[in-house]
Every structure is written in structure tokens, then in C-alpha cells.
Amino acid sequence: MWYFTWILGVLLACSFGIINAMWLEMTENLDRDADVEEDA
């Protein structure tokens, strides 16, 4: 039954990585939009 915890851990790590990448992209877009508004 150890493989259930192993696969759950792998899925949790993958989902954390995906969410982290999505958050990074979102904050980069927000920073870029803020810089454009300051320059205008």
C-alpha cells in the first residue's frame, strides 16, 4: 500500500510545481502591466 502514498506525493509535488509556475507567470504579467501604466 506504500505506492498509494508515493503516487499521491508525486501528484502533490507536480501540482505544486504547476501552480507555482502559473503564479509566477501571473505576477510577471501584473508587474509588466504596472510598469507600462507608470511609464505612460
CYANA upper distance limits for C-alpha pairs under 8 A (distance plus 0.5 A):
  1 MET  CA      5 THR  CA      8.08
  2 TRP  CA      6 TRP  CA      6.81
  3 TYR  CA      7 ILE  CA      6.50
  4 PHE  CA      8 LEU  CA      6.61
  5 THR  CA      9 GLY  CA      6.52
  6 TRP  CA     10 VAL  CA      6.75
  7 ILE  CA     11 LEU  CA      6.56
  8 LEU  CA     12 LEU  CA      6.49
  9 GLY  CA     13 ALA  CA      6.59
 10 VAL  CA     14 CYS  CA      6.64
 11 LEU  CA     15 SER  CA      6.52
 12 LEU  CA     16 PHE  CA      6.54
 13 ALA  CA     17 GLY  CA      6.72
 14 CYS  CA     18 ILE  CA      6.70
 15 SER  CA     19 ILE  CA      6.54
 16 PHE  CA     20 ASN  CA      6.46
 17 GLY  CA     21 ALA  CA      6.66
 18 ILE  CA     22 MET  CA      6.72
 19 ILE  CA     23 TRP  CA      6.58
 20 ASN  CA     24 LEU  CA      6.65
 21 ALA  CA     25 GLU  CA      6.74
 22 MET  CA     26 MET  CA      6.69
 23 TRP  CA     27 THR  CA      6.69
 24 LEU  CA     28 GLU  CA      6.65
 25 GLU  CA     29 ASN  CA      6.76
 26 MET  CA     30 LEU  CA      6.74
 27 THR  CA     31 ASP  CA      6.53
 28 GLU  CA     32 ARG  CA      6.56
 29 ASN  CA     33 ASP  CA      6.60
 30 LEU  CA     34 ALA  CA      6.63
 31 ASP  CA     35 ASP  CA      6.70
 32 ARG  CA     36 VAL  CA      6.80
 33 ASP  CA     37 GLU  CA      6.80
 34 ALA  CA     38 GLU  CA      6.74
 35 ASP  CA     39 ASP  CA      6.71
 36 VAL  CA     40 ALA  CA      6.79
